[in-house]
Amino acid sequence: MEKIKSFAANNLSFYRTTHHFERYSEFHSIEEFGEYCNWAKANNVKLYILGNGSNTLFVKKNITTLILKNSIPKSIVPLSESKVEVSSSTLAMDVLKYCYDNCLSSFYFLASVPATIGGALAMNAGKGKKHSITIYDFVESVTFFDFENNSLKTLVKEEIVKGYRETIFTGIHSRLILSAIFKFDQIYFDKNPIATRLKWSKEFQDYSRPNCGSVFKEGHLGISQKLSWLKIGKTNFSFKTQNWLLNKSSSHVPIVILINIVKILHILSQRKAILEVISVE
Ligand SMILES: Cc1cc2nc3c(=O)[nH]c(=O)nc-3n(C[C@H](O)[C@H](O)[C@H](O)COP(=O)(O)OP(=O)(O)OC[C@H]3O[C@@H](n4cnc5c(N)ncnc54)[C@H](O)[C@@H]3O)c2cc1C
């Protein structure tokens, strides 16, 4: 396909590692997405739907997966005083600004998360395990295109969420989230909740180097923090923020080594470690 490009870049993942992408393109409609899916199937190539890349880890120098950036039009459409339909390419922050301007409750805990709505819905993005509050607390329904059945489907949250940071979309690239209907309550603010969250995040989260937030969604997270002394090149686990891996290297290799060390330590102590970041080859 002519529209598929090959180039080197460091801006497709928030780890900012440099890779040669053999196959990259952007889709602007379901039809275009379908064309790429057909091409990938016919050529036996894996595909990956890219939102904003804030939970994406590229694990090879040469990436052969077809990377498809979600470039459908961004939109926030009010359906009533409390309901809005948001397209999946819209940034979570844009929804929060809309909610604040309209005195609506929202997932303000995601103000520190550089996600698209599609990425946040696919990942069941939320506030952290002990808080058990996620974007789905505000979701009425999600509409997606299912390439396997060539159909549009709308499901409610009970049919979508599978667990902590896991949905029927996580790691599945034949289902493209198109939009979601959110329900928010009218609310009075005495403080700006976006500014409050950003202030909290600046104080407690480590932004000293590029990162994708939490690395593991399950495991003994203290292990990674205890390893923060171990620096490989310009990469190490954060001392300040448990389970965050900070990277300044252009290579993905130090990240992969550190993740594997944590996995091995889990195996040795008979514990389970499950990655939250999505690996792409
Ligand atoms: C500084 C920082 C802080 C963070 N804090 C948090 C936090 O507090 N809570 C939290 O949950 N996460 C957090 N994260 C992780 C990350 O931001 C979330 O997982 C986010 O939801 C990913 O969104 P994205 O658009 O960047 O997705 P991407 O990284 O682009 O993709 C992630 C997954 O979603 C899939 N996907 C993306 N768009 C679609 C679509 N339209 N249809 C189907 N599948 C799709 C991708 O294929 C992939 O499997 C943080 C990350 C950073 C960098």
The ligand as a Tripos MOL2 file, in Angstrom:
@<TRIPOS>MOLECULE
LIG
   53    58     1     0     0
SMALL
NO_CHARGES

@<TRIPOS>ATOM
      1 C1          3.3010   10.3230   32.7290 C.3       1 LIG1
      2 C2          2.3100    9.1870   32.6170 C.ar      1 LIG1
      3 C3          1.3960    8.9700   33.6100 C.ar      1 LIG1
      4 C4          0.4800    7.9130   33.5100 C.ar      1 LIG1
      5 N1         -0.4360    7.7280   34.5200 N.ar      1 LIG1
      6 C5         -1.3970    6.7830   34.3730 C.ar      1 LIG1
      7 C6         -2.4300    6.6590   35.3590 C.ar      1 LIG1
      8 O1         -2.4920    7.4030   36.3440 O.2       1 LIG1
      9 N2         -3.3650    5.6960   35.1640 N.ar      1 LIG1
     10 C7         -3.3690    4.8790   34.0680 C.ar      1 LIG1
     11 O2         -4.2570    4.0300   33.9370 O.2       1 LIG1
     12 N3         -2.3910    4.9720   33.1370 N.ar      1 LIG1
     13 C8         -1.4280    5.9080   33.2550 C.ar      1 LIG1
     14 N4         -0.4370    6.0300   32.2930 N.ar      1 LIG1
     15 C9         -0.3830    5.0610   31.1750 C.3       1 LIG1
     16 C10        -1.1060    5.5140   29.8780 C.3       1 LIG1
     17 O3         -1.1730    6.9120   29.7760 O.3       1 LIG1
     18 C11        -2.5100    4.9280   29.7810 C.3       1 LIG1
     19 O4         -2.4640    3.5260   29.6580 O.3       1 LIG1
     20 C12        -3.3120    5.4760   28.5880 C.3       1 LIG1
     21 O5         -4.6280    5.0230   28.6930 O.3       1 LIG1
     22 C13        -2.7390    5.1040   27.2210 C.3       1 LIG1
     23 O6         -3.3560    5.9420   26.2420 O.3       1 LIG1
     24 P1         -2.6910    6.1770   24.8100 P.3       1 LIG1
     25 O7         -3.6760    6.8900   23.9690 O.co2     1 LIG1
     26 O8         -1.3700    6.8190   24.9510 O.co2     1 LIG1
     27 O9         -2.5610    4.6750   24.3260 O.3       1 LIG1
     28 P2         -1.3840    3.9340   23.5360 P.3       1 LIG1
     29 O10        -0.1640    3.8250   24.3720 O.co2     1 LIG1
     30 O11        -1.2230    4.5360   22.1950 O.co2     1 LIG1
     31 O12        -2.0550    2.4860   23.4010 O.3       1 LIG1
     32 C14        -2.2970    1.6930   24.5620 C.3       1 LIG1
     33 C15        -3.2120    0.5190   24.1860 C.3       1 LIG1
     34 O13        -4.4960    1.0080   23.7940 O.3       1 LIG1
     35 C16        -4.8030    0.5290   22.4670 C.3       1 LIG1
     36 N5         -5.5910    1.5500   21.7750 N.ar      1 LIG1
     37 C17        -5.2910    2.8650   21.6430 C.ar      1 LIG1
     38 N6         -6.2810    3.5000   20.9610 N.ar      1 LIG1
     39 C18        -7.1950    2.5540   20.6460 C.ar      1 LIG1
     40 C19        -8.4410    2.5620   19.9180 C.ar      1 LIG1
     41 N7         -8.9480    3.6860   19.4000 N.pl3     1 LIG1
     42 N8         -9.1020    1.3910   19.7700 N.ar      1 LIG1
     43 C20        -8.6280    0.2350   20.2890 C.ar      1 LIG1
     44 N9         -7.4570    0.1490   20.9830 N.ar      1 LIG1
     45 C21        -6.7580    1.3030   21.1650 C.ar      1 LIG1
     46 C22        -3.4570    0.3090   21.8320 C.3       1 LIG1
     47 O14        -3.5390   -0.5420   20.7130 O.3       1 LIG1
     48 C23        -2.6860   -0.2890   22.9990 C.3       1 LIG1
     49 O15        -3.0180   -1.6590   23.1650 O.3       1 LIG1
     50 C24         0.5000    7.0780   32.3630 C.ar      1 LIG1
     51 C25         1.4330    7.3170   31.3610 C.ar      1 LIG1
     52 C26         2.3170    8.3660   31.4720 C.ar      1 LIG1
     53 C27         3.2870    8.6420   30.3440 C.3       1 LIG1
@<TRIPOS>BOND
     1     1     2 1
     2     2     3 ar
     3     2    52 ar
     4     3     4 ar
     5     4     5 ar
     6     4    50 ar
     7     5     6 ar
     8     6     7 ar
     9     6    13 1
    10     7     8 2
    11     7     9 ar
    12     9    10 ar
    13    10    11 2
    14    10    12 ar
    15    12    13 ar
    16    13    14 ar
    17    14    15 1
    18    14    50 ar
    19    15    16 1
    20    16    17 1
    21    16    18 1
    22    18    19 1
    23    18    20 1
    24    20    21 1
    25    20    22 1
    26    22    23 1
    27    23    24 1
    28    24    25 2
    29    24    26 1
    30    24    27 1
    31    27    28 1
    32    28    29 2
    33    28    30 1
    34    28    31 1
    35    31    32 1
    36    32    33 1
    37    33    34 1
    38    33    48 1
    39    34    35 1
    40    35    36 1
    41    35    46 1
    42    36    37 ar
    43    36    45 ar
    44    37    38 ar
    45    38    39 ar
    46    39    40 ar
    47    39    45 ar
    48    40    41 1
    49    40    42 ar
    50    42    43 ar
    51    43    44 ar
    52    44    45 ar
    53    46    47 1
    54    46    48 1
    55    48    49 1
    56    50    51 ar
    57    51    52 ar
    58    52    53 1
@<TRIPOS>SUBSTRUCTURE
     1 LIG1         1 GROUP 0 **** ****
